């Protein structure tokens, strides 16, 4: 179960593991506001990413997350909005 904030580092790892990284794309650059399409991730890659996030972090993402969260910043915000509150 996910018990901390979902971060850019989490997203970069999941993107790289699930869909790889296109030549010429540097995920360590300032990518927060770069659209996923520009980073080489199409809708299928984002479906895979969302599925991995749901399984690994125990969140439920609706379809609108994938159509509306076009950048890493927006996706991270959407995931964190769905993270259950941590219980002691």
C-alpha positions in Angstrom: 0.0 0.0 0.0 1.2 3.4 -0.9 2.0 5.5 2.2 3.8 8.5 1.0 3.6 11.1 -1.7 3.9 10.0 -5.3 6.8 11.9 -6.8 8.5 12.7 -10.1 11.1 10.0 -9.3 8.4 7.4 -8.9 6.9 8.4 -12.2 10.2 8.4 -14.1 11.0 4.9 -12.8 7.6 3.6 -13.8 7.8 5.2 -17.2 11.3 3.8 -17.8 10.4 0.3 -16.6 7.1 0.0 -18.4 7.7 1.8 -21.7 11.4 2.6 -21.8 12.9 5.9 -22.7 13.2 7.2 -26.3 16.6 8.2 -27.7 17.2 11.9 -27.1 14.9 12.1 -24.1 16.4 12.9 -20.8 14.0 12.1 -18.0 16.4 13.8 -15.6 16.0 17.1 -17.3 13.2 19.6 -16.2 10.3 17.6 -17.6 7.5 18.5 -15.1 5.6 20.7 -17.6 6.6 18.8 -20.8 3.7 16.9 -22.4 4.1 13.1 -22.3 3.8 13.0 -26.1 6.9 15.2 -26.5 8.7 12.8 -24.1 7.8 9.9 -26.4 4.9 8.4 -24.4 1.7 7.8 -26.4 -1.7 6.8 -25.0 -0.8 3.1 -24.8 2.3 3.9 -22.8 0.3 6.1 -20.4 -2.3 3.3 -20.0 0.5 1.0 -18.9 1.9 3.6 -16.6 -1.5 4.2 -15.0 -1.9 0.5 -14.5 1.5 0.1 -12.8 0.8 3.1 -10.6 -2.6 1.7 -9.5 -1.1 -1.7 -8.7 2.0 -0.5 -7.0 0.6 2.4 -5.1 -3.0 1.3 -4.4 -4.7 4.2 -6.1 -7.6 4.2 -8.5 -7.2 6.5 -11.6 -10.2 7.2 -13.8 -10.0 7.5 -17.5 -10.1 11.3 -17.4 -6.8 11.3 -15.6 -5.1 10.0 -18.7 -6.9 12.4 -21.1 -6.5 15.4 -18.9 -3.1 14.9 -17.2 -0.9 15.7 -20.2 2.3 16.5 -18.2 4.2 14.8 -15.4 3.1 17.6 -13.0 -0.6 17.1 -13.8 -0.3 13.3 -13.6 1.6 13.5 -10.2 -1.1 15.8 -8.9 -3.9 13.5 -10.0 -2.2 10.4 -8.4 -1.6 12.2 -5.1 -5.3 13.3 -5.1 -6.2 9.7 -5.2 -3.8 8.5 -2.5 -5.6 7.2 0.5 -4.8 8.9 3.8 -2.0 7.2 5.7 -3.2 5.4 8.8 -1.0 4.9 11.9 
